[in-house]
Every structure is written in C-alpha cells, then in structure tokens.
Amino acid sequence: MTEWKPSKVRRLETLWAKGLSASQIGKQLGCSRSAVCGKVDRLNLPSRVQWSSVKPPVKLVQPTTEVKPVLSPERMRRPVKPVPLTKAEMYEMLAEAVRNT
C-alpha cells in the first residue's frame, strides 16, 4: 500500500497536469500505475481525454476496379439432396466406422 504524503500528492498533481501517463508518474513516485490511478480518482483530478469525443481516424480508399464475383451464378453448384439409405446400408456404414476406429 502506497503512503501518500502531502509532498507526494502535490508532485502527483503537478505531473498529472503536465500530461504524464499514470505509468510514468508511478515510476517517478516509486509506486504502481494502479496506485496512481486510484489516487487520481480519489482526488477527482480532471480526465485528460474525453472518450466520447475520440474518433478513430478515417482512411479514405480509392476504388480500384469493379469487383467481380468469384463464381457466376451459372457456375455455382446446386445443393445435392441426400440419398435415403436403407436400414441395412446404415448398419453396414456404422459397422465399417467401428472397424476403422
């Protein structure tokens, strides 16, 4: 547990105002990042980033060529209906599977 003396708290507030990260402040003060985050929260220090206003960068892409399907509808295979098996054929398949294991 970190002991927060008034001089250490003032140093924390100064470093926080300069924009250092919690990890960087922790290294300078000799405590963990979590301890710094907890103390910042308890002191109600202002957040430096408004996450609702952060937007990912937009990457503009120029269209190259027309996209063609891999297979044309004429070349696509139609699903094959399963062939019904007799009871004897099913037992034979099961027996073969057991022999192969």
Summary of the structure (lengths in Angstrom):
residues: 101
radius of gyration: 33.3
end to end distance: 59.6
largest distance: 87.8
contacts: 145
relative contact order: 0.08
helix: 44%
strand: 0%
